[in-house]
Amino acid sequence: MNIPAAKFGISQPAARVEDVRLVTGHGRYTDDIAPEGALHMYVVRSQVAHADITSIDVDEAKAADGVHAVYTAADFEGVMDNKMSGIPVENRDGTTAPIPHRPVLASNRVRFVGEAVAMVVAETLQQARDAAELIWVDYDDLPTTMDLAFGGEELHPEAPNNLAYDWGFGDETATDAVFESAAHTVSLDIVHNRVICNSMEPRTCYAEAEGDKLHLCFSGQGVWGLKRTIAGAFKVDAENVRVTNPDVGGGFGMKVHAYPEYMMAVFAAKILGQPVRWNPDRSEAMLSDNACRDLTTLAEGAFDADHKLIAIRINSISNLGAYSSGFGQNIQSTLAQKVFPGVYDVQQGFFGVKGVYTNTTPVDAYRGAGRPEAIYVIERLMDHAARQFGMDQSQLRRKNFIRADQMPYTSLAGELYDTGDFDKVLTRAEAEADIAGFDARKAESAKNGKIRGLGLCFYIESILGAPQETTRIEFAGDEVMNLYVGTQSNGQGHETAYTQLVCEKTGWDPAKVNIIQGDSDAIPVGGGTGGSRSVTMQGNSIFKTSDLVIDTLKPLASHALEVSADDMDFANGAFNIVGTDRRITLPQVVEKAREKGMDDLLDHSVEYDLPGRSYPNGAHYCEVEIDEQTGHTQVVKYTVVDDFGLLINPLLAEGQVHGGVVQGIGQAITEHTVYDEMGQLLTGSFMDYGMPRASDVPMMDFHAELIPSTANEIGMKGCGEAGTVGALAAVMNAVQDAVWDKGIHHVDMPVTPLRMWTWLQEAK
């Protein structure tokens, strides 16, 4: 890559440096780098949703060709803890919500179809599969609990009536009083459908014992959490555990957490003394990956006589599935709370969520993790209110926006919005989306037998994750800079963005920057990737570490130039004597340090603490066409105007928005996870589960209206999840707009052709 550093700094639309490697088959994903001769692990999964295990017979499987071992939960005794658990929330009565332990391998009872009950380790995957067919598991069936309602057969004794938690935020009594006296109240029941993440690369891993050290390589979003989990489960010092992430083909929150299969692989490698690999097929992934979303909500708004929002009340029931996974209890409660109540100037409200256990796959993070769900509810409610009041959808929003002159603004949720000009962003969006021309487009659609709708969503989100991040800059030989980062790329283009950031500060040749990530031995601590934190957190950490490099090497540069350090500055990759053309480049100073044996000047590390969170926001306009004869809904026009504070790379930002919007369109129109009453997954392959295709998505118009954040040095606000946060409500508000005059005043995701056709026929 022969690009001058000056053209490869921040805000440049540089092409992704990693793409040539990835698209030419030179990516190094977990399954590509598994050790030669590694044994294959196959997981035997429950075929029933709720049952007591009365016996497991593995004798025939153990004797099968190529089999090295067959393990059940009993084999973990004395070697590994068979318990996994998530993070609890505090109930509204002040108690801590219980977290029933999830077993790595079920021992006495299974609670969802796909729960692991045994594992086979063999020389080949086919041998492991064949041996698994010889394992006999006897079950005593129990009634299944499938509905988002309390009662029925209890899954856990710690959760009577299957109530997982009862969380609340805000003054419920005061909020109720405002509603009783309000001039107008509006309510809307909302269903947020369950979806499956379906990352391009399924979860996969291999494990090996390196002497006394356990090594797990897996397709994930960071290594340090799993390092702690493994050390705790095996009761070993953390120094004796190494966890790595190579190239990763998509994560989206689903790959953040520890899963039972990772623990199984480490256990087998430790006991057998050989590397063990696990690589599931798509159907196994759909059965066992953490599911996403899945909640119902009653949203209510109280307005004064002038249609000013004076209180908001939200009550949700969230499906946790069979267990409380990592952030399962937090996503629809404490994480969703961060954007409550969106971009609106209201200081009275109540937000309550109850979690319920069902005999389904556990539910956890998916792109946005609580913020898409919360914004979907708020923006659907505001749109519904505008229709009830006979107002334009943007008019009601403008009346209730937090104004730019109110910034910084402490929201009802206690979040400090540092900057933002929502009216300015919306005005830009109206122009870019050509709202003035919508009526003409609607008339043209009608000529073609289609009904057309226009939808708006104005979102805000908060970056999440640990507020610290680590960067290490090491100067290797041949003018190579090794840049160690604590985040983990899942395909977002981190190698490009981080190279731009470090080159902006240091002027280093971008062709000589080597990004090193995903190794718990190389960096002692890091926050991983998730919550739109990566480039904001890592970027500021890179800047701070670069400043340390420049400050540390400046005395050596001043000595080389025989001038006081006070008479020098640093610009364009060199230390310069102010007012002259005399300079020495950073690589030259590094080389002098190497020649003098000053190794402490060749390695620099900073753990950066973010002083405050930032809040990306923006307006999404969506237009849909609906075929009344078939019920088919098509997104035909999509416009986004985002305030990301600062764009490190406009191409990368636009790509992130495009991907997020597609996932939102998918959930709104095509994707839906369906179980039958016995807990069997009916949408367990791409033949049954409607993934969005290219034909479902129009070309998107992306624009930026940037107002830098004051919460970090660079001014960034994060962009990784913004597309999804805004897309859900934009699409569904467009669908509602299209059918409102047909007498259909309530629509829910997903808008499949059958559902839309049924609504249209019922309306007739």
Phi, psi and omega in degrees: 000098181265072180243123178303143182303326182296337179260009182233028177269193183289155181070009176266135179280058183288141176294150183294127183286336183276349191292322180300316178299317186285317185280348176261014175082015181259010173295152181241087179269167189307313183290340178287333191245010177302141184303144177303132178080008179299141177285156182257135178254135174234137185257128174273126187242152179296138176262000178236155187274333183205116182193155169274137176275118180267331177194154173227122180251114183244007187299313180297321181296320180298329183271358184289157182302134173078357184278129177264331180193152169230128184237144169237180184302327182298334183286344180285343187307125177082354181245313185216140176291131182267026183237138173229150182208164180255195183257123183278159171255168176267125178293162182294342177272005177094351178278160176270131180297136179290150177239095176300136181290138173263127179282149173295311170238130181298138182249316184245330186213145172251149187232358172201152176294124183108353178293138184286133178239339179199166178219143179243135177239121184219174183291326178233160179294322180295321177297320178295319178297315181298318180294324179300329179293343182268357179274130181250121178244123176263130181241148169249101189300144175239158177298147179263151175243114187240339186273155174277066179214159185262143184115195182077191181295125183285137178275326184222136178296335179287348186233078178304140181060018179065020175281111183280317179200161179222092189253146177211150176225136177101172182268100185294319182295314180294323178295316178301322181295321178296318179298322181295330183258000186290148177290326180222141171228145180226140178225155181208126173272132187229135174250128178251103190292150176285137176229167177246136188298309179056054173300150183303315174263118177297167172301137179206159181199164162218154181226151178207154175259118180255085188069234177275000186259136176263132180237125173241126172250128182213160177275101187211193187243018180154158191248340193282324178297316180290329175300315178294321180296314180296315180300319180291319183292323182263000178053052176235161176295144180301332179296341180264017177232129174239132178234136181228150170237120172273212172300143183232129182265064177093137179228303173060026181093329180296333184260016180290321199262168170287139177239157180304323184299327179294319180292322178298316182296318178296317179301311183297318179297321181293316183287317185276340182071021178227152176297145181228133182240152177221127180218103186281157170276177187296319182294321177295321178296318182293332176283327193244341177294147173304133177279180191221152177063234175070079176203161173240150186216139165255113180253135182223140177234139175249132184232150175277184185296338180263013178067029173270128180293122183245348175196151178225141183224124182232130175228121185237155168239122186250129178276118177269351189077207187280338182218162171276100177287180188324289180255018187307317181283336186275332191298309183274001180244270188292331179280318176297328181302331186297338179245021177268122004252059175071225185258020189253143185275083178220136185241013176232129179183166175222138181229111181239140179222134171244134178262144181231141175269136176225165180276062179224169178303139178305150183250136180210208191292144171211149190334108181108326171044070177100323180288320175299320181296316182293314180294323177302314180296311184296316184284329172293320179296314181296322178294317179297320179297318180300319179293320179296324183273354183070030182252157172294144185299326179279331181297314180293322179295314180300321181299333187247000178301147161292127184281157179298326182282358175268353181283143355290146190232129176268117185285170175305327180280357181087007178276139181265100174286113187282316180218162176160144175223085189293324179296319179296317180295317180295320178299317177297319181295320179299321180290314183293327180275356182052056179298328180299333181265005185297318183301322178294320179292324179295318179295322179295320177298318181299324178299331181265012177078020181243148172257137188243142179227154180240129180233146179234139167226129171248112187254162164218147175219164179244133173293145185240187178091178181300138180278016177237151173208147186251139172228141175230129176248121180238128178267108177271184179287171177058036177058029177269132173255121173268119181251107180268130183234151182268356176266178184221118178291135173244019181116005185282344184100029182301321182301322179289309184298317182290325176295317177300318183294312183289328177288326176301319184278320190254344184072014182294152177295118183299335178290345182253014178262127182243114182275127178239125184217169168065043177214111184292343175279332183279326178230125187291336182207147177193164185261353182069193185242135178159154177070027180058029187267339199302299187288326177296309182291309183292324180299313178294324177295320177298317178300315181295319179292322177297319176300319179297317178302311183295315180295322183289324183271350183299317178301322179293323177294318180295324177294319180294325181269357178056052181213154178295144178299333179292341181264014183239153168228174179236125179202146176054039174079016183213153170274128186239141171280120185302132177083004179229177176259011180280134184204162171222130186284159179300316176301326178292321178293319178300318181294322177297320178297321179294316180298325181275000180072023181271068186296334180293343178270000184255000184217120186225139183218142178221133168258110187270136175253119179288124183290336180194159180279160177241165192226090174300149179206164180175174181244132175245127172247129181234141172237134179238154168241138180237129177273113183294334183284327185246343184080005182288130179251128183233127171284121187247344179208136182214127182229135180232133168236118186243147169251098179258014178078297178206138178262114175294319178213108183303325179295316179296318180298315180296321178298320177297318180294316179303311181298318179295320179296319179300318178296325176292316177299320179301312180294323184289329190239318191246331191268137177195126177268125185237130171246152171272181186292345178266003178086014177276132179285119181267349182240058186259018175206169179286354171286335186245339184255125189273086174289142177293140177250171179301326181290346180272354191234131176277173167294138184253142174263119180246132179221155181238132173237092197266131173231103188304142174288147174261003185271356176208160187299321185283331181093013182282159177233358180085148183215356192297328185247357188301323181301316180289321182301322182271337191287321188303307182290325180300314180294312185288329174293328175292318177298315180298320179297321183295324188254000183302314181288351174274000181090007178263105187251012175209126176227149178227156176287150352271150181270072178287160178305318181296316180296314181295316179300319179296316179299317182294320179292319179296324180293329179290000000 
